[in-house]
Amino acid sequence: MVLLSERKADVVVFGCQHTATKVIEGRSGLPPFSYREMPCLGTLDPLAVLRALDEGAEGVLVVGCYVGRCRHLTGSQKAKMVVGHVGDVLEDAGISRDRVGMVLGSPLDEEGMVSEVKRFITALEGDDR
């Protein structure tokens, strides 16, 4: 786990090593977050997402390749299902599903991906919990 700021990170980002790491790790101008690199989003465990929230994260963002562009073929599709299921669990518990999100993109569109990551984090910062 790499912490990108001295300030406590309120968001945990699980990122694909082929897409997210290249685009957002160490990037200046982003609000603070804790980054957890994954070989592929297809290995994302829903319990890891729930554990991050249980340990105090305000939100969890999953960042990876476009569906259909995954080096492991179905990683982004699997992660999309995980994010959906975790959102369902949160709603069943009376917690906003907006605390989990997903950004899919390409290293060729760094600015677009960074913008979406920033949008998710700043939306959580402005949310009263």
Buried (B, 14 or more C-beta within 10 A) or exposed (E): EEEBEEEEBBBBBBBBBBBBBBBBBEEEEBBBBBBBBBEBBBBBEBEBBBEBBEEEBBBBBBBBBEEEBBEBEBBBBBBBBBBBEBBEBBEEEEBEBEBBBBBBBBEEEBEEBBEBBBEBBEEBEEEEE
